[in-house]
Amino acid sequence: MKTKCTMLLVAAIASIAALPLKAVNSEISLSVSDQSKFILTVDNYSFGTPSTTYNVTNLAPGMHHVQMFRPLTQIYGQFGTPVVLYDGFVNIPADSRVIAVNPAFGQLNIVSVISLLPYGYGNSGYGNNGGYGNNGGYGNNGGYGNNGGYGNNGGYGNNGGYGNNGGYGNNGGYNNGPWGYPPPAPVLGMAQADFDALKASINSKGFESTKLTVAAQALQSNRMTSKQIFELMQLMDYESTRLDLAKVAYGRAVDRQNYYLVNDAFSFESSTTELAQFINSYQG
């Protein structure tokens, strides 16, 4: 009996030793594009204290219920009804940090998904020739799933995820970096070819008011980066027109956290001050 117990104990120890290392817990980082404070609830757990950014750790992979609220005193006073910035579900992959930003009411943009695994964790990843590790993971030759990215034959979509031929980036997984760590997801605005055509159209107009009208029309149906908006402002001849364009474009910027870049198009500090006041009171 004693010998049998000893054998069972040895077998149990051997089975524990054979287990893989404990996976890194998943995380999510949440903020609002205008850097204002909010209250966060994840899976019905409220964090209570208003903050500009929340970093929630030790999350299991999968779908999580995320709710973001304006603080009561910020909108309606102490006894008012909280304003819901976002109420929905976010899919958090295993061993990853998801960085998300609320750009407007009811919206949540996933800025990037970063692996929390060390470089070279395992061979051929968790999946088939294309998981987290070598020869197919966040790094080389193919994303999360089978031979490339989340789906089939490359990334989210067809033959190459967000990028070319596999996963988020170029030719495999999230990136082609030497260390295999994913870079932040690119901030996407208006397609470069379309943006170049827009600038050419604005330059062809003889009147300042017409230039502003064309730019405003483009902004109605296109989102732009802060850098693109800055370039449009440079096409305007007058300071007042540049300021008007900066105000019109703010609600269409995909990266409002970088909107300070447009200030370089101004010649006078008063314009920078007026734009800052406009942004602080913006209700879009």
C-alpha positions as CSV (number, residue, x, y, z in Angstrom):
1,M,0.0,0.0,0.0
2,K,2.8,2.4,0.9
3,T,4.6,1.6,-2.4
4,K,1.4,2.3,-4.3
5,C,0.9,5.6,-2.6
6,T,4.6,6.5,-3.3
7,M,4.1,5.7,-7.0
8,L,1.0,7.8,-7.2
9,L,2.8,10.7,-5.6
10,V,5.7,10.5,-8.0
11,A,3.3,10.3,-10.9
12,A,1.4,13.4,-9.7
13,I,4.7,15.4,-9.3
14,A,5.7,14.3,-12.8
15,S,2.4,15.4,-14.3
16,I,2.7,18.8,-12.6
17,A,6.2,19.2,-13.9
18,A,4.9,18.4,-17.4
19,L,2.4,21.2,-17.3
20,P,3.2,24.4,-19.4
21,L,4.1,27.6,-17.7
22,K,1.2,29.6,-16.4
23,A,-0.2,31.9,-19.1
24,V,0.2,35.6,-18.6
25,N,-3.2,37.1,-17.7
26,S,-4.9,39.4,-20.2
27,E,-5.4,43.1,-19.7
28,I,-7.3,46.1,-21.0
29,S,-6.5,49.8,-21.0
30,L,-9.3,52.3,-21.5
31,S,-9.5,56.0,-21.9
32,V,-11.6,58.8,-23.6
33,S,-10.1,60.6,-26.6
34,D,-10.5,64.0,-25.0
35,Q,-8.6,62.8,-21.8
36,S,-11.6,63.5,-19.6
37,K,-12.4,61.5,-16.5
38,F,-14.9,58.7,-16.5
39,I,-16.1,55.8,-14.3
40,L,-15.5,52.2,-15.5
41,T,-17.4,49.0,-14.9
42,V,-16.1,45.7,-16.2
43,D,-18.3,42.6,-15.9
44,N,-20.6,44.4,-13.4
45,Y,-17.6,45.4,-11.2
46,S,-17.5,49.2,-10.8
47,F,-14.1,50.9,-10.2
48,G,-15.9,53.8,-8.6
49,T,-13.3,56.6,-8.6
50,P,-13.3,58.7,-11.8
51,S,-10.0,58.5,-13.8
52,T,-8.7,59.5,-17.2
53,T,-7.3,56.0,-17.8
54,Y,-8.0,52.6,-16.4
55,N,-5.6,49.6,-16.6
56,V,-7.5,46.5,-15.7
57,T,-5.4,43.4,-15.2
58,N,-5.8,39.7,-14.4
59,L,-8.6,39.2,-16.9
60,A,-9.5,35.9,-18.5
61,P,-9.4,35.8,-22.3
62,G,-12.8,36.2,-24.0
63,M,-15.7,38.6,-24.1
64,H,-16.0,41.1,-21.3
65,H,-18.9,43.6,-20.6
66,V,-17.4,47.1,-20.5
67,Q,-19.4,50.2,-19.4
68,M,-18.0,53.8,-19.4
69,F,-19.9,56.6,-17.7
70,R,-19.4,60.3,-17.2
71,P,-19.1,61.2,-13.5
72,L,-22.5,62.4,-12.1
73,T,-21.2,65.7,-11.0
74,Q,-19.6,66.4,-14.4
75,I,-22.9,66.5,-16.3
76,Y,-26.0,66.7,-14.1
77,G,-24.8,67.2,-10.6
78,Q,-24.7,64.9,-7.7
79,F,-28.2,63.4,-8.1
80,G,-28.3,63.3,-11.9
81,T,-28.4,60.4,-14.3
82,P,-25.0,59.2,-15.4
83,V,-24.2,59.6,-19.1
84,V,-23.2,56.4,-20.8
85,L,-20.1,56.8,-23.0
86,Y,-20.0,53.2,-23.9
87,D,-21.9,50.0,-23.1
88,G,-20.9,46.9,-24.9
89,F,-18.6,43.9,-25.1
90,V,-14.9,43.7,-25.9
91,N,-13.1,40.5,-26.9
92,I,-9.7,40.2,-25.2
93,P,-7.4,37.6,-26.6
94,A,-5.3,35.3,-24.4
95,D,-2.0,36.7,-23.0
96,S,-2.7,40.2,-24.5
97,R,-3.2,43.8,-23.5
98,V,-6.0,45.5,-25.4
99,I,-5.7,49.3,-25.6
100,A,-9.1,51.0,-26.4
101,V,-10.3,54.6,-26.7
102,N,-13.8,56.0,-26.6
103,P,-13.9,58.7,-29.3
104,A,-17.6,59.5,-29.1
105,F,-20.8,58.4,-27.3
106,G,-21.5,54.8,-28.0
107,Q,-18.2,54.0,-29.7
108,L,-15.0,52.2,-28.7
109,N,-12.0,52.0,-30.9
110,I,-9.4,49.3,-30.4
111,V,-6.1,51.1,-30.8
112,S,-3.8,48.1,-30.4
113,V,-3.5,44.5,-29.2
114,I,-0.2,43.8,-27.6
115,S,1.2,40.4,-26.7
116,L,2.2,39.8,-23.1
117,L,4.2,36.7,-23.9
118,P,8.0,36.8,-24.0
119,Y,9.6,36.5,-27.5
120,G,10.0,32.9,-28.7
121,Y,7.3,31.4,-26.4
122,G,7.0,27.9,-27.8
123,N,7.4,26.5,-31.3
124,S,4.7,27.1,-33.9
125,G,2.5,28.8,-31.3
126,Y,-0.7,27.5,-29.8
127,G,-2.3,26.8,-33.1
128,N,-1.3,25.1,-36.4
129,N,1.8,26.7,-37.9
130,G,0.7,30.0,-36.8
131,G,0.1,30.9,-33.2
132,Y,1.8,32.9,-30.6
133,G,5.3,31.6,-30.9
134,N,8.0,31.0,-33.5
135,N,7.2,30.3,-37.2
136,G,3.8,31.8,-36.9
137,G,2.6,34.0,-34.2
138,Y,2.7,37.6,-33.3
139,G,6.0,37.6,-35.2
140,N,6.8,35.6,-38.3
141,N,4.6,33.9,-40.9
142,G,1.2,34.1,-39.5
143,G,-0.9,35.6,-36.7
144,Y,-3.2,33.8,-34.3
145,G,-4.7,31.0,-36.3
146,N,-4.1,28.8,-39.2
147,N,-1.2,29.9,-41.4
148,G,-1.8,33.5,-40.7
149,G,-3.8,35.8,-38.5
150,Y,-7.2,35.3,-36.9
151,G,-8.8,33.7,-39.9
152,N,-7.8,31.6,-42.8
153,N,-4.7,32.2,-44.8
154,G,-3.9,35.5,-43.2
155,G,-5.2,37.9,-40.6
156,Y,-8.8,39.1,-40.1
157,G,-9.7,39.2,-43.7
158,N,-8.4,37.9,-47.1
159,N,-4.8,36.9,-47.6
160,G,-3.3,39.1,-45.1
161,G,-5.1,40.7,-42.1
162,Y,-4.7,44.4,-41.8
163,G,-1.5,44.3,-43.8
164,N,0.0,42.1,-46.5
165,N,0.2,38.3,-46.5
166,G,-0.5,37.5,-42.9
167,G,-1.8,39.0,-39.7
168,Y,-1.7,42.7,-38.7
169,G,1.5,43.6,-40.4
170,N,3.6,42.7,-43.5
171,N,4.3,39.0,-44.2
172,G,3.4,37.5,-40.9
173,G,1.6,38.0,-37.7
174,Y,1.6,41.4,-35.9
175,N,4.9,42.6,-37.2
176,N,8.3,41.9,-38.6
177,G,10.3,43.4,-35.8
178,P,13.5,41.8,-34.6
179,W,12.1,40.9,-31.2
180,G,8.7,39.8,-32.3
181,Y,6.8,42.3,-30.2
182,P,3.8,43.9,-31.9
183,P,4.0,47.7,-32.5
184,P,1.0,49.9,-31.8
185,A,-1.7,49.7,-34.4
186,P,-1.5,52.4,-37.0
187,V,-3.8,55.3,-36.7
188,L,-5.8,55.3,-39.9
189,G,-7.3,58.4,-41.5
190,M,-8.1,59.2,-45.1
191,A,-6.4,57.0,-47.7
192,Q,-3.3,58.7,-48.9
193,A,-4.3,58.7,-52.6
194,D,-7.7,60.2,-51.8
195,F,-6.0,62.7,-49.5
196,D,-3.6,63.8,-52.2
197,A,-6.5,64.3,-54.6
198,L,-8.3,66.4,-52.0
199,K,-5.3,68.7,-51.5
200,A,-4.9,69.1,-55.2
201,S,-8.6,70.1,-55.5
202,I,-8.3,72.6,-52.7
203,N,-5.2,74.1,-54.2
204,S,-7.0,74.6,-57.5
205,K,-9.6,76.9,-55.9
206,G,-9.1,80.6,-56.1
207,F,-11.2,81.8,-53.2
208,E,-10.4,81.1,-49.5
209,S,-14.1,80.5,-48.8
210,T,-14.2,77.8,-51.5
211,K,-11.1,76.1,-50.2
212,L,-12.7,75.9,-46.8
213,T,-16.0,74.6,-48.3
214,V,-14.2,71.8,-50.2
215,A,-12.3,70.8,-47.0
216,A,-15.5,70.7,-45.0
217,Q,-17.2,68.6,-47.6
218,A,-14.5,66.1,-47.5
219,L,-14.6,65.9,-43.7
220,Q,-18.3,65.1,-43.8
221,S,-17.6,61.7,-45.3
222,N,-14.0,61.0,-44.2
223,R,-12.2,60.7,-40.9
224,M,-8.7,62.1,-40.9
225,T,-5.6,62.1,-38.7
226,S,-4.4,65.2,-36.9
227,K,-1.4,65.4,-39.3
228,Q,-3.7,65.3,-42.3
229,I,-5.8,68.1,-40.8
230,F,-2.7,70.1,-40.2
231,E,-1.7,69.7,-43.9
232,L,-5.1,71.0,-45.0
233,M,-4.8,74.0,-42.7
234,Q,-1.5,74.8,-44.3
235,L,-3.3,75.1,-47.7
236,M,-5.4,78.0,-46.3
237,D,-4.0,81.6,-46.7
238,Y,-5.6,83.3,-43.7
239,E,-5.3,82.6,-40.0
240,S,-9.0,82.9,-39.4
241,T,-9.7,80.3,-42.1
242,R,-7.2,77.9,-40.5
243,L,-8.9,78.3,-37.2
244,D,-12.3,77.7,-38.6
245,L,-11.0,74.5,-40.3
246,A,-9.4,73.3,-37.1
247,K,-12.8,73.6,-35.3
248,V,-14.7,71.9,-38.1
249,A,-12.2,69.1,-38.3
250,Y,-11.9,68.3,-34.6
251,G,-15.0,66.1,-34.5
252,R,-13.7,64.1,-37.5
253,A,-10.1,63.4,-36.1
254,V,-9.3,59.8,-35.5
255,D,-6.6,60.6,-33.0
256,R,-7.8,63.5,-31.0
257,Q,-5.0,62.8,-28.4
258,N,-2.6,64.2,-31.1
259,Y,-4.7,67.2,-32.0
260,Y,-2.0,69.5,-30.6
261,L,-0.2,69.0,-33.9
262,V,-2.5,71.3,-35.7
263,N,-1.3,74.3,-33.6
264,D,1.8,74.4,-35.7
265,A,-0.3,75.8,-38.6
266,F,-1.1,78.9,-36.6
267,S,1.0,82.1,-36.6
268,F,-0.6,83.6,-33.5
269,E,-0.9,82.3,-30.0
270,S,-4.4,83.7,-29.7
271,S,-5.5,81.1,-32.3
272,T,-4.0,78.3,-30.3
273,T,-5.8,79.6,-27.2
274,E,-9.2,79.9,-29.0
275,L,-8.9,76.4,-30.4
276,A,-8.1,75.0,-26.9
277,Q,-11.2,76.7,-25.5
278,F,-13.3,75.3,-28.3
279,I,-12.0,71.7,-27.6
280,N,-12.6,72.1,-23.9
281,S,-16.3,73.0,-24.5
282,Y,-16.8,70.5,-27.4
283,Q,-19.9,68.4,-27.0
284,G,-19.7,66.3,-30.2
